[in-house]
Amino acid sequence: MPSKHALFLFAHQDDEFGVFAEIARLLAAGDRVSVVYLTSGALDGGPRPDRNAESLDVLGRLGVAASSVHFIGEKLGVPDSKLVEHMPAVLAELAALCHRIGQPELLYLLAWEGGHQDHDAAHLIGLALAKSSHCLPQTRQFTLYTGAGLSGPWFKLFAPLAANGEVMARRMSWTERLRFMRYCFLYPSQAKTWVGLFPFLFLHYLVRGTQLLQPCSLARIHEAAHDGPPLYERRGFCSQEDFFRAARPFIASSIGHVKELRP
């Protein structure tokens, strides 16, 4: 079978940990993998060469060539946590990039799950690209973390929401699990974040050990990710109301008719 072009859209350097297994699987099958980061990874929008180097190292270990990794968020100066305010410019830059490197036949997006506001914004940008590239049926979303059903700062890792559709789970070998867990120690600049994430990742790899993917839907984004306030609001990063207010014009212009977005 001819190889396919798979494009992964990440909000931040290290988001790739949610799809280590899928990237490795595609490369082993002979497909071409491209990776795009949509924010600079810095709160002020400035460059973060340390974070770039960490992700390039991990992706290189998976087999992704450095020339296939693109930091458009850094190019545009998009601040970490503010992606929703820059979506039109990011989509335009992403479309120009795809014109140069080829349109994706397979597209992977962060899930619509109310975990981090940049993750949900990246999902919207990805859906706009999927629509314009006519690859929505071949677009998959992957879960990182969500606060659905919880309160305060608590979250669940790798907990796909039922509202996002059928869960496609592929069980990883123990060799893969050990390999991918080692990669999680290769992000020293994010050590504080990983102190909170790794115990849950370890438990998932130990008990379930699955790569989780779900389909994507244009209709799904016209509703909140889940009942109750999203994790990013509970942590004081961004209110759901402000996120929806910023997202409405982009959805209307780049994805389609926008219903009233209700928390």
WOVENVEN-V220981 format. One record per residue. N is the residue number from 1. PSI is psi in whole degrees, 0 to 359 (999 if undefined). Layout:
# WOVENVEN-V220981
N/PSI
N/PSI
This chain:
# WOVENVEN-V220981
1/142
2/148
3/156
4/158
5/114
6/127
7/127
8/126
9/122
10/146
11/318
12/155
13/123
14/351
15/341
16/344
17/338
18/345
19/29
20/311
21/322
22/321
23/314
24/320
25/315
26/316
27/321
28/331
29/356
30/10
31/160
32/129
33/128
34/148
35/136
36/133
37/129
38/346
39/168
40/342
41/1
42/145
43/336
44/5
45/1
46/171
47/150
48/76
49/331
50/315
51/321
52/314
53/321
54/313
55/322
56/322
57/309
58/314
59/323
60/322
61/331
62/339
63/8
64/126
65/144
66/328
67/347
68/7
69/129
70/128
71/71
72/334
73/322
74/317
75/321
76/354
77/39
78/118
79/144
80/134
81/357
82/21
83/324
84/336
85/355
86/18
87/317
88/316
89/321
90/317
91/319
92/317
93/322
94/318
95/319
96/320
97/316
98/330
99/326
100/318
101/352
102/141
103/145
104/144
105/337
106/135
107/134
108/128
109/152
110/145
111/155
112/90
113/5
114/25
115/298
116/136
117/327
118/328
119/316
120/323
121/320
122/325
123/315
124/316
125/318
126/320
127/320
128/319
129/319
130/320
131/313
132/333
133/359
134/40
135/24
136/320
137/337
138/20
139/134
140/147
141/147
142/137
143/143
144/286
145/152
146/155
147/15
148/129
149/3
150/178
151/168
152/217
153/5
154/148
155/167
156/136
157/141
158/53
159/81
160/139
161/135
162/327
163/343
164/0
165/185
166/135
167/124
168/112
169/127
170/124
171/132
172/150
173/163
174/327
175/316
176/315
177/315
178/319
179/312
180/326
181/324
182/324
183/331
184/344
185/6
186/20
187/64
188/331
189/342
190/28
191/318
192/317
193/319
194/337
195/323
196/328
197/320
198/319
199/322
200/322
201/316
202/316
203/317
204/314
205/324
206/315
207/315
208/311
209/45
210/148
211/125
212/129
213/153
214/157
215/173
216/152
217/136
218/330
219/330
220/328
221/356
222/11
223/158
224/155
225/322
226/169
227/148
228/170
229/142
230/163
231/319
232/329
233/318
234/334
235/0
236/18
237/318
238/138
239/150
240/324
241/316
242/322
243/311
244/322
245/318
246/330
247/331
248/308
249/322
250/315
251/316
252/320
253/330
254/344
255/316
256/192
257/131
258/125
259/177
260/118
261/116
262/131
263/999
